[in-house]
Amino acid sequence: MKLSNLCGLLILGSTAWAQNANIIALGSPMKWGGQNSPDTYSDATTFSPAHVLVDGGKVEIWQEQVPTGTNGEWDIFHMKTVNGGPLAGNLGANWIVVMDYTTRVASSFDQVANQWLVDGRPVNSVSNFGTICCASLTNPILPGASYYNSGFNGPIPAGLQTNWQQIFVQPYTFANSGGIPTDRANEFTFALHFSLVPPAIPTISSVISAGAFGAFPSFAPGSWIEIYGTNFSVGTQQWGGSDFEGLVFAPTKIGGATVSIGGKAAYVNYVSPTQINVQVPSGVATGASTLTVTTPKGTSAPFAVNVESVKPGLLAPLSFKLGGTQNLVALFPDNATYVLPPGAINGVTSRRARAGDTIIVYGVGFGSVDKNIGPGQIAQQVNALTSPLVVRFGSAQATVSYGGLAPNFVGLYQFNIVVPSVSANDAVPVTFTLGGVAVTQTFSLAVGN
């Protein structure tokens, strides 16, 4: 368990959400097969450019994914015989192509294009077959003539969408009618288009300070907060390095979502359909205030919040609560060993602290520092809190050798603390005060001899 796993919302350079709809994730499991298509096969493959041999090595199939802006995508499936002969061994058979795939978010299946090819070249002179429609010389995704928009469309929920069936009744008879040479039609392409279902106007249900740092109902300028509700986005996105202005200032908009607190723009780190994580900007007045979320669909109703001048919280997630004792997350300077009884958490390297050891803890909401580093800025120099910080292990006061914003982070505070001499105990109470304001969390640390 690394620090980045515990407070990843604060780390610069997290992988950004792909800049397309990503309705069906690249590399997601995919099955395409059925009866006489070309014969009988059902081989698993994935959405990727890799060509996969099926049907005993006689046919290769592959996929493409082409974004249409940021709210849609074409998923295109190709099948082609290896020897250049016709795709179906039984030219009079029916085809039933069955596809299984997983949609990451709610979407609408709204376009389809089917195309016959000979040696990679689209066949012209397609025609409708009786009452079956949709022969077209053009379509939005495949070059040349095709059968476009056959009428199969509708909403698809997020989650597993299984057994989508596209039925082709005696396709080679149709091919002949459309002028396709059946003895040479050795490739078939099937394209589906999906569009994101736009959410409604966002709604806010609750706002708390960062959950792993206290989850307080109030917060201060510079605090990290979590906003919960609905319709915040159609996907999940987290900031990346390219989102920072001049590689220093954090973004105020991610995934089309912005947040206003007391009329000032907050710094947005993460957005999903039901949660947004932001840093509170400077200059927000203390006392009662309002918070809104704005997306392309509109602005939420104002949500009442309470702003304090400082609201310090320290990293102490529930995963560090052992036997009813909430442990503060503290690291030794190797940044790999935690202050816990050995073996207290499976897979976590730990030992008890001893008098004279330096340990490192992290917090949010501790207020201003002596350098001009405000909310939304990456801390790039050593700095110190402007308000005095007092740390006690039981009644013994500890020495704080560093207390300020953590280098290369946004809004994360780092405290290097020298453990005082106290009696050995796996649950020594640790308290913090900042300018006389107590950190209201209750936690302990394991101290040995």
C-alpha positions in Angstrom: 0.0 0.0 0.0 1.6 3.2 -1.2 0.8 6.8 -0.2 -0.3 7.4 -3.8 -3.0 4.8 -3.3 -4.2 6.5 -0.1 -4.3 10.1 -1.3 -4.2 9.7 -5.1 -6.7 12.5 -5.5 -4.0 15.0 -4.7 -1.2 13.7 -6.9 -0.2 15.5 -10.0 0.1 13.6 -13.2 -2.5 10.9 -12.7 -3.6 9.3 -16.0 -6.2 11.3 -17.7 -9.4 9.9 -19.0 -9.2 9.1 -22.7 -10.3 12.1 -24.9 -13.1 10.2 -26.6 -16.3 8.6 -25.5 -14.7 5.3 -24.5 -18.1 3.7 -24.3 -16.6 0.3 -24.9 -13.1 0.1 -23.4 -10.3 -0.8 -25.7 -9.2 -4.3 -25.1 -12.5 -5.4 -23.5 -13.5 -9.0 -24.1 -15.6 -9.5 -27.2 -17.2 -12.5 -28.8 -18.3 -12.6 -32.4 -19.7 -15.7 -34.0 -22.8 -17.7 -34.8 -24.3 -19.9 -37.4 -22.7 -20.1 -40.9 -20.8 -16.8 -40.3 -18.9 -17.8 -42.3 -19.4 -21.4 -41.1 -19.9 -22.1 -37.4 -17.4 -20.5 -35.0 -17.4 -18.6 -31.8 -14.0 -17.3 -30.9 -13.2 -14.7 -28.2 -11.3 -11.6 -29.4 -10.9 -8.0 -28.3 -11.3 -4.5 -29.6 -7.9 -3.9 -31.0 -6.2 -3.7 -34.4 -4.7 -7.2 -34.0 -6.0 -9.8 -36.5 -7.2 -13.0 -35.0 -7.6 -16.3 -37.0 -10.8 -18.2 -36.5 -12.8 -21.0 -38.1 -9.8 -23.3 -38.1 -7.5 -20.6 -39.4 -9.6 -20.0 -42.5 -10.9 -16.6 -41.5 -9.3 -13.6 -39.8 -11.3 -11.1 -37.8 -10.2 -7.7 -36.3 -11.8 -4.6 -34.8 -11.4 -0.8 -35.0 -12.6 1.9 -32.7 -13.1 5.3 -34.1 -14.3 8.2 -31.9 -16.8 10.7 -33.2 -16.0 13.8 -31.1 -16.1 13.2 -27.4 -19.6 11.8 -27.2 -19.6 8.9 -29.5 -17.7 6.1 -31.3 -17.9 3.6 -34.1 -16.9 0.0 -33.2 -16.1 -1.7 -36.5 -15.7 -5.5 -37.0 -14.0 -7.0 -40.0 -14.0 -10.6 -41.3 -12.0 -11.8 -44.2 -11.0 -15.2 -45.6 -7.4 -16.1 -45.6 -7.3 -17.7 -49.1 -9.4 -15.1 -50.8 -12.4 -17.4 -51.3 -16.0 -16.7 -50.4 -16.8 -16.2 -46.7 -19.6 -18.7 -46.4 -19.1 -22.4 -47.2 -22.9 -22.7 -47.5 -24.0 -19.9 -49.8 -27.7 -20.4 -49.1 -27.4 -20.5 -45.3 -28.6 -17.9 -43.0 -26.1 -15.9 -40.9 -26.8 -15.0 -37.3 -23.9 -13.0 -35.9 -23.9 -12.9 -32.1 -21.8 -10.3 -30.3 -21.1 -9.9 -26.6 -19.5 -6.7 -25.3 -19.6 -4.5 -22.2 -20.7 -0.9 -22.2 -18.8 1.3 -19.7 -21.5 3.9 -19.5 -25.1 4.3 -20.6 -25.3 4.9 -24.3 -27.5 4.8 -27.4 -26.9 2.4 -30.3 -28.0 4.7 -33.1 -26.3 3.8 -36.4 -25.2 0.6 -38.2 -23.4 0.0 -41.5 -22.8 -3.3 -43.3 -20.5 -3.7 -46.2 -19.3 -6.4 -48.6 -15.8 -6.2 -50.0 -13.7 -8.0 -52.6 -10.0 -8.1 -51.7 -10.4 -5.0 -49.5 -12.4 -2.9 -52.0 -16.0 -2.1 -51.3 -18.5 -3.6 -53.8 -20.6 -1.1 -55.7 -24.1 -1.5 -57.1 -25.7 -2.6 -53.8 -29.5 -2.7 -53.9 -32.4 -3.3 -51.5 -33.7 -6.8 -51.3 -37.5 -6.8 -51.5 -38.7 -5.1 -48.3 -35.3 -5.1 -46.7 -34.0 -1.6 -46.7 -31.1 0.6 -46.6 -28.8 0.2 -49.6 -26.7 3.3 -49.8 -23.8 4.6 -51.8 -22.4 6.5 -48.7 -22.3 6.2 -45.0 -20.5 8.1 -42.1 -17.7 5.5 -41.5 -17.0 3.0 -44.3 -15.8 4.1 -47.7 -18.1 3.1 -50.6 -21.5 1.5 -50.9 -23.0 -0.2 -47.9 -26.3 -1.1 -46.2 -26.7 1.8 -43.8 -29.1 2.3 -40.8 -31.1 -0.9 -41.0 -33.3 0.3 -38.1 -31.7 -1.6 -35.2 -31.1 1.0 -32.5 -32.1 1.9 -29.0 -30.7 2.7 -25.5 -28.2 0.4 -23.8 -27.5 0.6 -20.1 -24.1 0.5 -18.5 -22.9 -3.0 -17.8 -22.9 -6.2 -19.7 -24.9 -6.2 -23.0 -25.0 -9.8 -24.2 -26.2 -11.7 -27.2 -26.8 -8.8 -29.6 -27.9 -10.6 -32.8 -27.6 -9.3 -36.3 -29.5 -11.6 -38.7 -28.6 -11.9 -42.4 -31.1 -14.2 -44.2 -29.3 -16.0 -47.1 -26.7 -13.2 -47.5 -25.3 -14.5 -50.7 -28.6 -14.5 -52.4 -28.8 -10.9 -51.3 -25.3 -10.3 -52.5 -26.2 -11.6 -56.0 -29.2 -9.4 -56.1 -27.1 -6.5 -55.3 -24.5 -7.2 -57.9 -21.9 -8.7 -55.5 -19.9 -11.6 -57.0 -20.5 -14.3 -54.5 -17.5 -16.3 -55.6 -15.2 -13.4 -54.8 -17.0 -11.6 -51.8 -14.2 -12.5 -49.4 -14.6 -9.8 -46.8 -17.5 -8.4 -44.7 -17.5 -5.4 -42.4 -20.0 -4.6 -39.7 -20.0 -1.2 -37.9 -22.0 -0.1 -34.9 -22.2 3.4 -33.6 -22.8 4.3 -30.0 -23.5 7.8 -28.5 -23.3 8.8 -24.9 -26.7 9.4 -23.3 -26.4 13.0 -22.0 -27.2 13.3 -18.3 -29.8 15.6 -16.9 -29.1 18.8 -14.9 -26.7 17.9 -12.1 -28.0 17.5 -8.5 -26.0 17.7 -5.3 -26.9 15.4 -2.3 -23.9 16.0 0.0 -20.6 17.7 0.4 -17.8 16.7 2.8 -14.1 17.3 3.2 -11.9 14.6 1.8 -13.1 11.3 3.3 -9.7 9.8 4.2 -8.8 13.1 5.9 -11.7 13.4 8.3 -14.9 13.7 6.1 -15.9 16.9 7.9 -19.3 18.6 7.1 -17.5 22.0 6.9 -14.2 23.0 5.2 -11.8 25.9 4.6 -10.2 27.6 1.6 -7.5 25.2 0.3 -9.3 22.1 1.7 -10.0 19.1 -0.6 -13.7 18.2 -0.6 -15.9 15.5 -2.1 -19.2 16.4 -3.8 -21.8 13.6 -4.2 -24.9 13.7 -6.3 -26.1 12.7 -9.8 -25.6 13.7 -13.5 -22.1 15.2 -13.0 -20.7 13.5 -16.1 -21.2 10.7 -18.6 -17.8 9.1 -17.8 -15.0 9.2 -15.3 -12.0 11.5 -15.7 -9.1 12.6 -13.5 -6.7 15.4 -14.2 -3.4 14.8 -15.9 -0.3 16.9 -16.3 -1.4 18.4 -19.6 -4.5 19.8 -17.8 -2.3 22.2 -15.7 -1.9 25.7 -16.9 1.8 26.3 -17.4 2.3 22.9 -15.7 1.8 24.7 -12.3 -1.9 25.8 -11.9 -4.6 23.1 -11.6 -7.6 23.0 -13.9 -11.0 24.4 -13.0 -12.8 22.2 -15.5 -12.6 18.4 -16.1 -14.9 16.3 -18.1 -17.1 19.3 -18.9 -17.8 19.9 -15.2 -17.0 23.0 -13.1 -17.7 23.8 -9.5 -18.4 27.2 -7.9 -18.0 27.9 -4.2 -19.2 31.2 -2.9 -19.0 32.5 -6.5 -15.4 31.4 -7.0 -14.2 28.6 -9.3 -12.8 25.5 -7.5 -10.0 23.3 -8.8 -11.3 20.1 -10.2 -9.3 16.9 -9.8 -11.8 14.1 -10.5 -15.3 13.8 -11.9 -17.6 10.8 -12.3 -21.4 10.6 -12.8 -21.9 10.7 -9.0 -18.8 12.3 -7.4 -16.5 15.3 -8.0 -13.3 16.0 -6.0 -12.2 19.6 -5.9 -9.9 22.0 -4.0 -11.6 25.0 -2.4 -10.3 28.2 -3.9 -8.9 31.1 -1.9 -11.0 34.1 -1.1 -14.1 32.2 -0.2 -15.8 34.1 2.7 -16.2 32.2 6.0 -19.6 31.3 7.2 -22.7 30.2 5.3 -22.1 29.8 1.6 -23.4 28.0 -1.5 -21.8 25.5 -3.9 -23.0 24.7 -7.4 -21.9 22.2 -10.1 -22.2 23.2 -13.8 -22.2 20.7 -16.7 -23.1 21.1 -20.4 -26.7 20.3 -19.4 -27.0 23.2 -16.9 -26.2 24.3 -13.3 -27.4 22.5 -10.1 -29.5 24.1 -7.5 -27.3 25.9 -4.9 -26.2 23.6 -2.1 -25.7 25.2 1.4 -22.2 24.7 2.8 -20.3 26.1 5.8 -16.8 27.6 5.3 -14.3 28.0 8.2 -11.0 29.9 8.2 -9.0 26.6 8.7 -10.3 23.0 9.0 -7.3 20.7 9.4 -7.6 17.0 8.8 -5.0 14.3 8.8 -4.7 11.1 6.6 -6.4 8.3 8.6 -8.6 6.1 6.4 -10.8 3.4 7.7 -8.4 0.8 6.3 -6.1 1.9 9.2 -8.7 1.2 11.8 -7.6 -1.9 13.7 -9.5 -3.5 16.5 -11.5 -0.4 17.1 -8.4 1.8 17.2 -8.1 4.4 14.4 -4.4 4.7 13.4 -2.9 7.8 11.8 -1.2 7.1 8.6 2.5 7.7 9.3 5.5 6.6 7.2 9.2 6.3 8.1 11.6 8.3 5.8 12.0 5.2 3.5 8.5 6.1 2.3 7.6 2.4 2.4 7.4 1.3 6.1 4.3 2.4 8.1 4.0 3.1 11.8 1.9 0.1 12.8 2.5 -3.1 14.8 4.4 -5.5 12.6 2.0 -7.5 10.4 -1.0 -5.4 11.4 -2.2 -5.1 7.8 -1.6 -7.9 5.4 0.8 -6.9 2.7 1.9 -3.6 4.4 5.5 -3.3 5.7 5.3 -1.8 9.2 7.1 -1.5 12.6 6.5 0.4 15.8 8.1 3.9 16.1 10.7 4.6 18.8 11.7 7.8 20.6 14.0 9.8 18.3 12.5 8.4 15.1 11.3 10.8 12.4 7.9 9.9 11.0 6.0 11.6 8.2 2.2 12.3 8.2 0.0 14.1 5.7 -3.0 16.5 6.0 -5.3 18.9 4.3 -6.9 22.2 5.2 -4.0 23.5 7.4 -4.1 27.0 5.9 -1.6 29.4 4.6 2.2 29.0 4.4 5.0 31.6 4.4 5.6 31.3 0.6 3.1 32.6 -2.0 1.6 29.1 -2.8 -2.2 29.3 -3.0 -4.9 26.7 -3.7 -4.6 25.3 -7.2 -0.8 25.6 -7.3 1.8 22.8 -7.2 4.1 23.4 -4.3 7.6 23.8 -5.8 9.6 25.1 -2.8 10.2 24.4 0.8 7.6 26.4 2.9 6.2 26.6 6.4 2.8 27.0 8.0 2.1 30.5 9.2 0.2 29.3 12.3 2.0 27.3 15.0 1.5 23.6 15.0 1.7 21.6 18.2 1.9 17.7 18.1 1.6 15.6 21.3 2.0 11.9 21.9 -0.1 11.6 25.0 1.1 14.5 27.1 4.6 14.6 25.6 5.2 17.3 23.0 6.9 16.2 19.8 9.3 18.2 17.6 8.0 19.1 14.2 11.0 19.4 11.9 9.0 20.3 8.8 5.4 21.5 8.6 4.2 22.9 5.3 2.9 22.0 1.8 4.3 18.8 0.4 6.6 19.4 -2.6 5.2 18.5 -6.0 1.6 18.2 -4.7 -1.5 20.4 -4.7 -3.0 21.2 -1.4 -1.3 18.3 0.5 0.5 19.2 3.7 3.5 17.2 5.0 4.6 17.0 8.6 8.0 15.5 9.7 7.7 14.7 13.4 10.3 13.5 15.8 8.8 10.9 18.2 9.1 12.0 21.9 9.9 9.6 24.7 6.7 7.9 25.8 5.8 4.6 27.3 5.6 1.7 24.8 2.0 1.2 23.6 0.3 0.1 20.4 -2.3 2.8 20.8 -0.5 6.0 22.0 -3.0 8.9 21.4 -1.7 11.6 19.1 -3.2 15.1 19.0 -2.6 18.1 16.8 -3.4 21.8 17.3 -3.0 24.5 14.7 -2.9 28.1 16.1 -4.9 26.8 19.0 -7.5 25.0 16.8 -7.6 21.3 17.5 -7.7 18.6 14.8 -11.0 17.0 15.8 -10.1 13.5 14.6 -9.1 10.9 17.2 -6.3 8.5 16.4 -3.3 6.7 17.7 0.2 5.4 16.8 2.1 2.3 17.8 5.3 3.2 19.8 7.8 0.6 21.0 11.0 0.6 22.9 
